[in-house]
Structure formats: structure tokens, C-alpha cells
């Protein structure tokens, strides 16, 4: 079965998650984590969460094929998409 990209769903997820994170940062500053040491992620927290949710919406259980799908169809929406190994680390 061929999986058809749904960019409008991805963008809706991203905007919802982004607004939710902003709300939490403003209303509950104690819940916001401290900045971590080391290199910063290429993707924002909202992008990571939206991509994780989109994976379940697209019903892709295999992470490698999902990464190839996102890279092939949604690189415009996520120009800072890291390579596969860093993508795996960020999705944890």
C-alpha cells in the first residue's frame, strides 16, 4: 500500500504542538527544562513532537522508511532535518 503524504495534517500537528509548548512555557515555567549541555538539536521540540505524532498518523511502524518518507516528501517543511542517526537520537 502506497502511503500518500498529507502535508496539511503535518502542518496542523506542528502548529498545535508549537502553541501548546508556548502555552506551557508561559503558564507553567517550572515544567520547562533547563538548557542541556552539548550541541543543540537541529529540530525544535515542536518539530520533533510533530514528526513523532505524524508517524503514528501515517501508520508507519518502521522508523527507517518513515525517515525516508519525510526526507522525500517533507524536506521543504523541515529543511533542518538531520541525518538518520541523529534523527533517531532526537526521536527518543
N, C-alpha and C positions, 0 to 999 in steps of 0.2 A: 504494500500500500504506500503510495507516494504521499509524503507529508507536504502540505501546502503552507507556505509562510503566511502569517497573519500579523502584519506589522501594526495594524491598528490596535490589536489586543496587546501587543508588546508595549506600545506607547501608553496605553491606558494603565497597564500594570506599573510602568515606570513612574508615571505622574502620580498615581495613587500612593505608591511606596515613598516617593520623594516628599509628598505632602505629609504623610504620616511621620516620617523621620523628622521633618521640620517641626511638626506639632510636638513630638516627644522632646526635642531639643529645647523648645521654648517652655513647655508646660512642666516637664519633669527633668530638669538639668542633672539631677542626681543619677538618672539612668544612663546618661551619656558617658561612654567610657573615656578613659584618659587616652591621650595620644600614645601610640606604641612606638617603640624604638625600631630602627631599621628603615628600609626603603618603603616609601608609600606605594599603595596599590595603584595600578593604572585605572582601575574602575572604582567608582564611588560605591558606598554602601547601598545606595538606592539601585544602582545598576546591577550589582551582584544579586541583590534580593529579587529584583525584577526578572533577571535571567533564570534564577532558580525556579521562580513561580511559573515562568513561561515554559520551562522544560516540562513541568507537570501538565500544563495546559496542552502542550503539543504531544503529550503521551510518549515521550522519548525516554526510555529507561537506560539506554546506552549513552554514556557521557561523551564518548569519543565521536559518535555520529551526531550527537546534538551539537557539539562544538563545531564540527564541520558544517552543519546546517546553519548555525548562527553566523559563522565566518562567511559562508557563501551567500546568505540572503540578508543579513542584518549588519554588515560591516559599516554601512552608512550611519546607522543609528548608534553603533558602538565603535567609533574609529580607534579608540584606545584598547581594543580587545587584545589581551595578552596572548602569548603563545600557549599551547595546550597545557604544558606542565604548570605554568603559573596560573592558568585558568582553574585547574584542579585545586591548587592550593587556596585560591580565593573563594572557591565554592564551598569550602568546609565551614 
